[in-house]
């Protein structure tokens, strides 16, 4: 019996294959670049919030 919440290698490969089929090879780098920018902005906002808490 498999526990919910754990994603193994076969599941990740299936998800990647579906993404490749949906978006195509040319769109994926653009999507990853956008995702990276979003993560970077989130981290910057969290760090900024921590800095304002330390000042207060």
N, CA, C and O atoms as CSV, one atom per row, in Angstrom:
chain,resi,resn,atom,element,x,y,z
A,1,UNK,N,N,0.848,-1.188,0.000
A,1,UNK,CA,C,0.000,0.000,0.000
A,1,UNK,C,C,0.883,1.237,0.000
A,1,UNK,O,O,1.775,1.373,0.838
A,2,UNK,N,N,0.634,2.130,-0.933
A,2,UNK,CA,C,1.449,3.326,-1.074
A,2,UNK,C,C,0.834,4.473,-0.275
A,2,UNK,O,O,-0.381,4.675,-0.275
A,3,UNK,N,N,1.708,5.218,0.407
A,3,UNK,CA,C,1.267,6.346,1.201
A,3,UNK,C,C,1.107,7.577,0.313
A,3,UNK,O,O,1.951,7.836,-0.546
A,4,UNK,N,N,0.044,8.326,0.512
A,4,UNK,CA,C,-0.160,9.555,-0.242
A,4,UNK,C,C,0.843,10.608,0.194
A,4,UNK,O,O,1.204,10.672,1.370
A,5,UNK,N,N,1.295,11.429,-0.734
A,5,UNK,CA,C,2.206,12.508,-0.400
A,5,UNK,C,C,3.633,12.252,-0.835
A,5,UNK,O,O,4.436,13.184,-0.890
A,6,UNK,N,N,3.967,11.014,-1.146
A,6,UNK,CA,C,5.319,10.712,-1.591
A,6,UNK,C,C,5.320,10.532,-3.099
A,6,UNK,O,O,4.589,9.703,-3.643
A,7,UNK,N,N,6.151,11.320,-3.763
A,7,UNK,CA,C,6.251,11.233,-5.216
A,7,UNK,C,C,7.573,10.546,-5.539
A,7,UNK,O,O,8.640,10.998,-5.125
A,8,UNK,N,N,7.486,9.473,-6.268
A,8,UNK,CA,C,8.668,8.728,-6.650
A,8,UNK,C,C,9.168,9.136,-8.021
A,8,UNK,O,O,8.604,10.019,-8.668
A,9,UNK,N,N,10.235,8.480,-8.456
A,9,UNK,CA,C,10.837,8.776,-9.749
A,9,UNK,C,C,9.876,8.499,-10.909
A,9,UNK,O,O,9.795,9.319,-11.823
A,10,UNK,N,N,9.148,7.385,-10.910
A,10,UNK,CA,C,8.228,7.162,-12.044
A,10,UNK,C,C,7.157,8.252,-12.170
A,10,UNK,O,O,6.806,8.653,-13.279
A,11,UNK,N,N,6.646,8.724,-11.045
A,11,UNK,CA,C,5.629,9.773,-11.089
A,11,UNK,C,C,6.210,11.074,-11.631
A,11,UNK,O,O,5.560,11.764,-12.416
A,12,UNK,N,N,7.426,11.410,-11.217
A,12,UNK,CA,C,8.082,12.633,-11.703
A,12,UNK,C,C,8.309,12.538,-13.204
A,12,UNK,O,O,8.088,13.511,-13.925
A,13,UNK,N,N,8.753,11.369,-13.687
A,13,UNK,CA,C,8.980,11.193,-15.119
A,13,UNK,C,C,7.682,11.330,-15.910
A,13,UNK,O,O,7.677,11.916,-16.993
A,14,UNK,N,N,6.601,10.806,-15.389
A,14,UNK,CA,C,5.308,10.931,-16.073
A,14,UNK,C,C,4.870,12.387,-16.126
A,14,UNK,O,O,4.378,12.851,-17.155
A,15,UNK,N,N,5.046,13.109,-15.024
A,15,UNK,CA,C,4.682,14.532,-14.991
A,15,UNK,C,C,5.522,15.316,-15.993
A,15,UNK,O,O,4.991,16.155,-16.719
A,16,UNK,N,N,6.829,15.053,-16.041
A,16,UNK,CA,C,7.710,15.752,-16.987
A,16,UNK,C,C,7.325,15.437,-18.434
A,16,UNK,O,O,7.373,16.321,-19.289
A,17,UNK,N,N,6.952,14.214,-18.711
A,17,UNK,CA,C,6.530,13.840,-20.054
A,17,UNK,C,C,5.248,14.573,-20.443
A,17,UNK,O,O,5.121,15.040,-21.576
A,18,UNK,N,N,4.313,14.676,-19.528
A,18,UNK,CA,C,3.060,15.391,-19.802
A,18,UNK,C,C,3.337,16.873,-20.052
A,18,UNK,O,O,2.768,17.462,-20.972
A,19,UNK,N,N,4.197,17.473,-19.247
A,19,UNK,CA,C,4.546,18.888,-19.436
A,19,UNK,C,C,5.201,19.088,-20.796
A,19,UNK,O,O,4.898,20.052,-21.500
A,20,UNK,N,N,6.099,18.178,-21.166
A,20,UNK,CA,C,6.766,18.280,-22.464
A,20,UNK,C,C,5.758,18.182,-23.601
A,20,UNK,O,O,5.859,18.915,-24.584
A,21,UNK,N,N,4.796,17.291,-23.475
A,21,UNK,CA,C,3.789,17.144,-24.516
A,21,UNK,C,C,2.866,18.356,-24.599
A,21,UNK,O,O,2.464,18.759,-25.690
A,22,UNK,N,N,2.530,18.937,-23.447
A,22,UNK,CA,C,1.618,20.075,-23.439
A,22,UNK,C,C,2.259,21.355,-23.966
A,22,UNK,O,O,1.652,22.090,-24.744
A,23,UNK,N,N,3.491,21.613,-23.534
A,23,UNK,CA,C,4.107,22.903,-23.844
A,23,UNK,C,C,5.124,22.847,-24.968
A,23,UNK,O,O,5.420,23.876,-25.575
A,24,UNK,N,N,5.658,21.691,-25.260
A,24,UNK,CA,C,6.667,21.583,-26.310
A,24,UNK,C,C,8.041,21.986,-25.797
A,24,UNK,O,O,8.162,22.645,-24.765
A,25,UNK,N,N,9.056,21.590,-26.518
A,25,UNK,CA,C,10.435,21.819,-26.094
A,25,UNK,C,C,10.856,23.277,-26.093
A,25,UNK,O,O,11.743,23.663,-25.332
A,26,UNK,N,N,10.242,24.080,-26.922
A,26,UNK,CA,C,10.659,25.492,-27.027
A,26,UNK,C,C,10.100,26.345,-25.894
A,26,UNK,O,O,10.717,27.338,-25.509
A,27,UNK,N,N,8.951,25.975,-25.360
A,27,UNK,CA,C,8.305,26.775,-24.318
A,27,UNK,C,C,8.862,26.492,-22.930
A,27,UNK,O,O,8.795,27.357,-22.057
A,28,UNK,N,N,9.407,25.305,-22.707
A,28,UNK,CA,C,9.838,24.908,-21.367
A,28,UNK,C,C,10.922,25.816,-20.796
A,28,UNK,O,O,10.809,26.214,-19.636
A,29,UNK,N,N,11.988,26.174,-21.561
A,29,UNK,CA,C,12.988,27.090,-20.975
A,29,UNK,C,C,12.391,28.430,-20.553
A,29,UNK,O,O,12.787,29.003,-19.537
A,30,UNK,N,N,11.438,28.923,-21.339
A,30,UNK,CA,C,10.777,30.185,-20.990
A,30,UNK,C,C,9.973,30.033,-19.700
A,30,UNK,O,O,9.989,30.925,-18.851
A,31,UNK,N,N,9.273,28.913,-19.549
A,31,UNK,CA,C,8.505,28.658,-18.330
A,31,UNK,C,C,9.424,28.542,-17.114
A,31,UNK,O,O,9.116,29.074,-16.047
A,32,UNK,N,N,10.535,27.854,-17.274
A,32,UNK,CA,C,11.477,27.684,-16.155
A,32,UNK,C,C,12.117,29.016,-15.769
A,32,UNK,O,O,12.347,29.282,-14.590
A,33,UNK,N,N,12.399,29.846,-16.764
A,33,UNK,CA,C,12.964,31.167,-16.486
A,33,UNK,C,C,11.978,31.997,-15.675
A,33,UNK,O,O,12.364,32.666,-14.716
A,34,UNK,N,N,10.712,31.955,-16.056
A,34,UNK,CA,C,9.671,32.676,-15.315
A,34,UNK,C,C,9.521,32.136,-13.905
A,34,UNK,O,O,9.351,32.903,-12.957
A,35,UNK,N,N,9.583,30.813,-13.763
A,35,UNK,CA,C,9.494,30.206,-12.442
A,35,UNK,C,C,10.678,30.629,-11.569
A,35,UNK,O,O,10.509,30.925,-10.386
A,36,UNK,N,N,11.870,30.654,-12.157
A,36,UNK,CA,C,13.059,31.077,-11.417
A,36,UNK,C,C,12.957,32.523,-10.947
A,36,UNK,O,O,13.342,32.843,-9.822
A,37,UNK,N,N,12.440,33.391,-11.803
A,37,UNK,CA,C,12.258,34.793,-11.421
A,37,UNK,C,C,11.266,34.915,-10.273
A,37,UNK,O,O,11.466,35.701,-9.347
A,38,UNK,N,N,10.196,34.132,-10.343
A,38,UNK,CA,C,9.193,34.166,-9.277
A,38,UNK,C,C,9.761,33.706,-7.946
A,38,UNK,O,O,9.496,34.316,-6.910
A,39,UNK,N,N,10.539,32.634,-7.972
A,39,UNK,CA,C,11.152,32.129,-6.740
A,39,UNK,C,C,12.140,33.152,-6.190
A,39,UNK,O,O,12.189,33.376,-4.980
A,40,UNK,N,N,12.920,33.770,-7.060
A,40,UNK,CA,C,13.893,34.777,-6.629
A,40,UNK,C,C,13.193,35.977,-5.991
A,40,UNK,O,O,13.644,36.479,-4.961
A,41,UNK,N,N,12.098,36.439,-6.591
A,41,UNK,CA,C,11.350,37.565,-6.023
A,41,UNK,C,C,10.759,37.192,-4.672
A,41,UNK,O,O,10.741,38.013,-3.756
A,42,UNK,N,N,10.277,35.964,-4.540
A,42,UNK,CA,C,9.726,35.501,-3.267
A,42,UNK,C,C,10.808,35.497,-2.188
A,42,UNK,O,O,10.579,35.972,-1.076
A,43,UNK,N,N,11.976,34.966,-2.513
A,43,UNK,CA,C,13.069,34.927,-1.539
A,43,UNK,C,C,13.497,36.339,-1.133
A,43,UNK,O,O,13.751,36.602,0.043
A,44,UNK,N,N,13.577,37.245,-2.114
A,44,UNK,CA,C,13.935,38.634,-1.806
A,44,UNK,C,C,12.909,39.269,-0.880
A,44,UNK,O,O,13.271,39.995,0.045
A,45,UNK,N,N,11.627,38.999,-1.124
A,45,UNK,CA,C,10.574,39.564,-0.283
A,45,UNK,C,C,10.653,39.003,1.138
A,45,UNK,O,O,10.447,39.735,2.105
A,46,UNK,N,N,10.949,37.719,1.266
A,46,UNK,CA,C,11.076,37.112,2.591
A,46,UNK,C,C,12.266,37.707,3.334
A,46,UNK,O,O,12.161,38.014,4.521
A,47,UNK,N,N,13.385,37.871,2.657
A,47,UNK,CA,C,14.566,38.468,3.288
A,47,UNK,C,C,14.297,39.912,3.701
A,47,UNK,O,O,14.715,40.341,4.777
A,48,UNK,N,N,13.603,40.658,2.850
A,48,UNK,CA,C,13.263,42.043,3.170
A,48,UNK,C,C,12.368,42.106,4.396
A,48,UNK,O,O,12.530,42.981,5.247
A,49,UNK,N,N,11.418,41.171,4.486
A,49,UNK,CA,C,10.519,41.110,5.634
A,49,UNK,C,C,11.297,40.796,6.907
A,49,UNK,O,O,11.019,41.369,7.961
A,50,UNK,N,N,12.261,39.899,6.819
A,50,UNK,CA,C,13.078,39.561,7.990
A,50,UNK,C,C,13.895,40.769,8.444
A,50,UNK,O,O,14.053,41.007,9.641
A,51,UNK,N,N,14.416,41.532,7.472
A,51,UNK,CA,C,15.205,42.716,7.808
A,51,UNK,C,C,14.364,43.775,8.489
A,51,UNK,O,O,14.834,44.421,9.425
A,52,UNK,N,N,13.115,43.972,8.039
A,52,UNK,CA,C,12.264,44.968,8.683
A,52,UNK,C,C,11.850,44.525,10.081
A,52,UNK,O,O,11.655,45.366,10.959
A,53,UNK,N,N,11.713,43.219,10.303
A,53,UNK,CA,C,11.383,42.712,11.639
A,53,UNK,C,C,12.552,42.944,12.609
A,53,UNK,O,O,12.340,43.262,13.779
A,54,UNK,N,N,13.773,42.781,12.115
A,54,UNK,CA,C,14.949,42.980,12.972
A,54,UNK,C,C,15.094,44.455,13.362
A,54,UNK,O,O,15.533,44.764,14.470
A,55,UNK,N,N,14.725,45.366,12.448
A,55,UNK,CA,C,14.832,46.794,12.721
A,55,UNK,C,C,13.794,47.237,13.752
A,55,UNK,O,O,14.046,48.165,14.521
A,56,UNK,N,N,12.657,46.599,13.774
A,56,UNK,CA,C,11.568,47.018,14.661
A,56,UNK,C,C,11.788,46.585,16.094
A,56,UNK,O,O,10.957,46.865,16.958
